[in-house]
């Protein structure tokens, strides 16, 4: 099996989109019309966490406030590959909403 070659975290790709999302008590994913507009497809998403702890899952299952990978404010998460970008889901860990800022590259 061969895998496509993806750039390393430090390599600059072609940035083309950005969004910020409030992460609250209901699981949510990234916005498909932003990461995959007509004729473009994000290959990498660089996500920074602000304001509060959040959790995420990337296996197609929604995280909960107590289940999933924990991200603290100021954490940076790099998601590589169209499938991973499409399936990642986030939720707030506690009652305080978090915020993520996302830059998309192709």
Backbone torsions as a table, in degrees:
resi	resn	phi	psi	omega
1	UNK	NA	134.0	176.4
2	UNK	-111.6	149.6	-179.0
3	UNK	-113.5	147.1	177.5
4	UNK	-66.8	151.4	178.7
5	UNK	-83.7	121.7	176.6
6	UNK	-109.3	151.0	179.1
7	UNK	-70.3	158.3	173.8
8	UNK	-75.5	169.3	-178.0
9	UNK	-59.0	-35.5	-175.2
10	UNK	-83.2	-11.1	178.8
11	UNK	-77.0	137.4	177.5
12	UNK	-86.5	129.6	176.9
13	UNK	-105.8	-160.0	179.5
14	UNK	-98.5	97.6	179.2
15	UNK	-70.2	139.4	-178.7
16	UNK	-140.5	-9.8	-178.2
17	UNK	-156.0	161.1	-179.3
18	UNK	-150.0	147.5	171.0
19	UNK	-153.3	158.0	169.8
20	UNK	-125.6	141.1	-175.5
21	UNK	-131.4	137.1	170.4
22	UNK	-79.0	132.3	179.3
23	UNK	-110.8	113.4	-174.4
24	UNK	-119.0	-152.7	-173.1
25	UNK	-80.4	2.1	176.1
26	UNK	-118.1	132.3	-178.6
27	UNK	-60.9	140.2	178.0
28	UNK	-145.5	153.7	177.7
29	UNK	-106.0	-176.0	176.0
30	UNK	-76.0	163.2	-173.3
31	UNK	-88.3	113.0	-174.7
32	UNK	-61.6	-33.3	179.7
33	UNK	-71.4	-14.8	175.8
34	UNK	-91.9	-49.3	-176.4
35	UNK	-81.1	-14.9	179.6
36	UNK	-140.8	58.3	175.9
37	UNK	-68.8	166.3	-178.0
38	UNK	-50.6	125.9	176.1
39	UNK	82.8	-0.7	179.8
40	UNK	-134.8	154.0	175.9
41	UNK	-147.0	123.5	178.0
42	UNK	-66.1	136.6	175.2
43	UNK	-104.8	-18.4	179.5
44	UNK	-148.8	140.0	174.3
45	UNK	-122.4	126.8	176.8
46	UNK	-105.8	117.0	-170.7
47	UNK	-117.4	127.4	173.4
48	UNK	-113.2	144.4	-176.8
49	UNK	-104.2	134.4	178.0
50	UNK	-127.4	160.3	166.9
51	UNK	75.2	-51.1	-173.3
52	UNK	-156.3	164.2	177.4
53	UNK	-66.6	142.9	174.0
54	UNK	-134.4	163.8	174.0
55	UNK	-120.4	155.2	176.2
56	UNK	-143.2	156.1	170.5
57	UNK	-134.4	148.7	-175.8
58	UNK	-125.2	12.3	-176.1
59	UNK	-101.4	10.7	179.3
60	UNK	92.7	-1.2	178.5
61	UNK	-107.3	141.5	178.6
62	UNK	-68.4	136.3	172.0
63	UNK	-74.2	167.0	172.8
64	UNK	-124.2	176.5	178.7
65	UNK	-63.2	-18.9	-178.5
66	UNK	-118.2	-2.8	-176.4
67	UNK	-133.2	130.3	-179.5
68	UNK	129.7	170.3	178.6
69	UNK	-69.8	136.0	-178.0
70	UNK	-92.2	133.5	173.0
71	UNK	-122.8	132.7	178.3
72	UNK	-96.0	160.4	174.4
73	UNK	-54.1	140.6	-179.2
74	UNK	81.6	1.2	176.1
75	UNK	-72.7	151.5	174.7
76	UNK	-121.1	128.4	178.4
77	UNK	-119.5	128.9	177.1
78	UNK	-109.7	121.3	-179.5
79	UNK	-110.2	124.8	-175.7
80	UNK	-117.2	129.9	176.0
81	UNK	106.5	139.3	-177.5
82	UNK	-59.2	-39.4	-178.7
83	UNK	-66.7	-43.8	179.1
84	UNK	-63.4	-41.4	178.7
85	UNK	-62.8	-39.0	-178.3
86	UNK	-74.0	-26.8	-173.9
87	UNK	-101.7	-14.5	-177.4
88	UNK	-64.4	139.5	-178.7
89	UNK	-134.0	146.3	-176.1
90	UNK	-126.8	154.3	173.2
91	UNK	-152.5	152.1	174.9
92	UNK	-69.6	142.9	177.9
93	UNK	-76.1	-37.3	-178.1
94	UNK	-124.0	-153.5	-177.5
95	UNK	-84.6	-13.7	178.0
96	UNK	-86.1	127.2	178.8
97	UNK	-67.8	142.8	173.4
98	UNK	-100.4	176.3	176.6
99	UNK	-140.9	139.2	172.4
100	UNK	-120.8	145.3	172.1
101	UNK	-113.4	131.9	-172.5
102	UNK	-128.2	125.6	171.1
103	UNK	-107.7	132.2	-179.3
104	UNK	-107.0	140.4	178.8
105	UNK	-131.3	151.4	176.1
106	UNK	-123.5	NA	NA
